[in-house]
């Protein structure tokens, strides 16, 4: 019975999806600014492939000192050599950065802070989309951990160098997917509900924009700006975990049609390049760009209370996550309180909120703080 609806629904999906892609492809084009970045230090995360690689190449051709921050150093070194050869810019460097590891992020930031006088532009480009229910090295849900928390920590660790530049710029690569994203404060880490790869991705992309808006407020008066951007629908390795790549039917039947309409990585890189170099954007901060055009994000991305709340919770997690969890578990064990990792996460989340309504610690919370202070 259902089979007779499959073809019409598939055709309708193709037509609607095609219309969206055509509109997306028709917008933006190449970066309208011809400004150079001679001598400026620019960090691009996830720069060994896709949008990141093209962003690094274009900014190198404009004279920038490019630091390509990547997890796969073999691919990163190869890409850096390729860019140096094509642009004749020898100031293109490959450095290891695994956004799924807080230790790696700290090590990268420490090296950059020691070696660089200042940072002019930080492009938080790296990401992962709709992967299985993986966890980062530190126990975060992978998409939230890499797409958002990793860049949150990296940005905060590099802020002083960005301020030193006089007019630093931070660019957070988000996605149109934020429009259907929701921040679930009761289960940010997907510990208690069935994992939904799409919802997790959309949550992480919404968090990017909330982070952008809150950071812009905190940087007011510093001359450092931060903006978020949706680069468009781009044909990159980011979608390797999606149904399009897993389904033989999708690859063979819809794949060619999809490839004709989505942007190339070169076009996908243009919005990030525009935000990095455009002189007319000096002083513009806390905004969301859909390709090269400033637009209002989804209503939930404009919720200042959510943005502040999310920042406060993150502030207690990424900077010392492992040690807090370890200490909390140890103290609670000594107090005779049954506690697993999820409870510890909830404990610090509630501490950041300033209340304990989601815990069953009651008076034990008071004893915990007294004991923790002594330890």
Secondary structure, DSSP 8 states (H G I E B T S, - for coil): -THHHHHHHHHHHHHHHHHHHHHHHHS--S-S-----TT-EEEEETTTSHHHHHHHHHHHHTT-EEEEEES-HHHHHHHHHHHHHHH----EEEEE--TT-HHHHHHHHHHHHHH-S--SEEEE-----S--S-B-TTS-BHHHIIIIIIHHHHHHHHHHHHHHTSS-EEEEE--GGGGG----TT-TT-SSS---HHHHHHHHHHHHHHHHHHHHHHTTTSS-EEEEEE--SB-SGGGGGSHHHH-HHIIIIIHHHHHHHSB-HHHHHHHHHHHHH-GGGTT--S-EEETTEEE---GGGG-HHHHHHHHHHHHHHTTTHHHHHHHHHHHHHHTT----HHHHHHHHHHHHHT--TT-S-TTHHHHHHHHHHH-
